[in-house]
Amino acid sequence: MRARGTVGPAAIAMQRVPGRAVRGAAMLLLLWLAGCSSVSDLFSSGSSNLQPPEPLTEYTASVRIATVWNRNVGASAGRRYLRLRPAVEGTRVFAAERNGDVSAYDLASGEELWRTDTDLPIAGGPGAGEGLVLAGSIDGTVVALDAQTGAQSWRRQVSSEVLAAPVVAQGVVVVRTQDGKLAGLAVTDGTPLWVYDRAVPALSLRGTSAPVLAGDAVVAGFDSGLLVALALKDGQLLWESRIAIASGRSELERLVDIDADPVVVGDVIYAVTFQGRVAAVDRLSGNVLWQRDMSSHAGMGVDERNLFVTDAESFVWAVDRDNSASVWRQDKLARRALTPPTPFGAHVVVGDFEGYLHFLAREDGRLAGRVKVDGDGIAAAPVVVGELLLVYGRGGTLTALKTE
């Protein structure tokens, strides 16, 4: 927990309302700091009057889910809230685990191709591109490995812990750090090229959104509810867009972090804040095209028509990308600490804290399928590669699935 103050993941299922809800969030924060090992532990002691996760219900399955392969990447996340997610480049899948191992697998078969022990407490990544695999650590180290062999290319110390995957393009590696900085490093040796710095509020959620590429720019969200676009080559500020404004009397009520990764589709960027808004933003100007009230720290997914959002209560929403109108809402998975929604074929897929993947029908959100892949839970969004769905669980299990 950094000096400025961070709220842990167990404390983020609250809405911006005064009184009992804020006190409940504070109680969840204390429980998280005490080291509860799972969401269910928060409700088993009888010490909280908060609503427990929604139990799983019966449903009519309409999709068959098959496992293509699975592999044990390494150590589980334990009590740490890490959103490590696999990265794919070409025919290789890369994964990292908290004790420092980074490994590569053949996409089709799951065969392990190489494994490297970085000896780092990895918390962000991996990212992949331009022949490198990149990961960041709790102690503020960024490591770059050769994507073909796993040999270390370079490592570089940055200003603070790295909780999101670095991105790379046009010879620049971009890293988001927990202290409000965005840094550009040379892809060749990690030499610092530029740094962009934003002030961090007195209290924020523990986590950061990952930077995303948008043409010749990189886009990032900050704890103040600000979305920023920078020139990739030199870090020059292109525009800033205010997605949400902090309000309320307490620091908890004033949380408006952008912890969900922005999503770029063509000339539109979608962003969402905790206790704030979801918005569509013009990629070139930063002008807000539309916005609506919504609270999310988990994230979003998109298809040709809709934007899908997991909100702070783990309700899954589909909203029209053109005008933000609601298309459907799925509330039967409430408070199950869902991942961002991932469109996959005819479905939208979310993972939960018990390690289940839930397949929702894309047209109306009804429950269509369910499979358990990791008993320690799923914290990061699945990754779609062609007909495969890659899921990395908190227990260290990497699984490739398909639907039949």
Secondary structure as GFF3:
##gff-version 3
##sequence-region A 1 404
A	DSSP	beta_strand	6	7	.	.	.	ID=ss1
A	DSSP	three_ten_helix	9	11	.	.	.	ID=ss2
A	DSSP	alpha_helix	20	34	.	.	.	ID=ss3
A	DSSP	alpha_helix	41	44	.	.	.	ID=ss4
A	DSSP	beta_strand	65	72	.	.	.	ID=ss5
A	DSSP	beta_strand	87	89	.	.	.	ID=ss6
A	DSSP	beta_strand	92	96	.	.	.	ID=ss7
A	DSSP	beta_strand	101	106	.	.	.	ID=ss8
A	DSSP	beta_strand	112	117	.	.	.	ID=ss9
A	DSSP	beta_strand	122	129	.	.	.	ID=ss10
A	DSSP	beta_strand	132	137	.	.	.	ID=ss11
A	DSSP	beta_strand	141	146	.	.	.	ID=ss12
A	DSSP	beta_strand	152	157	.	.	.	ID=ss13
A	DSSP	beta_strand	167	169	.	.	.	ID=ss14
A	DSSP	beta_strand	172	176	.	.	.	ID=ss15
A	DSSP	beta_strand	181	186	.	.	.	ID=ss16
A	DSSP	beta_strand	192	197	.	.	.	ID=ss17
A	DSSP	beta_strand	204	205	.	.	.	ID=ss18
A	DSSP	beta_strand	212	214	.	.	.	ID=ss19
A	DSSP	beta_strand	217	221	.	.	.	ID=ss20
A	DSSP	beta_strand	226	231	.	.	.	ID=ss21
A	DSSP	beta_strand	237	242	.	.	.	ID=ss22
A	DSSP	beta_strand	263	265	.	.	.	ID=ss23
A	DSSP	beta_strand	268	272	.	.	.	ID=ss24
A	DSSP	beta_strand	276	282	.	.	.	ID=ss25
A	DSSP	beta_strand	288	294	.	.	.	ID=ss26
A	DSSP	beta_strand	299	302	.	.	.	ID=ss27
A	DSSP	beta_strand	306	310	.	.	.	ID=ss28
A	DSSP	beta_strand	316	320	.	.	.	ID=ss29
A	DSSP	beta_strand	326	330	.	.	.	ID=ss30
A	DSSP	beta_strand	342	344	.	.	.	ID=ss31
A	DSSP	beta_strand	347	351	.	.	.	ID=ss32
A	DSSP	beta_strand	356	361	.	.	.	ID=ss33
A	DSSP	beta_strand	367	372	.	.	.	ID=ss34
A	DSSP	beta_strand	383	385	.	.	.	ID=ss35
A	DSSP	beta_strand	388	392	.	.	.	ID=ss36
A	DSSP	beta_strand	397	403	.	.	.	ID=ss37
###
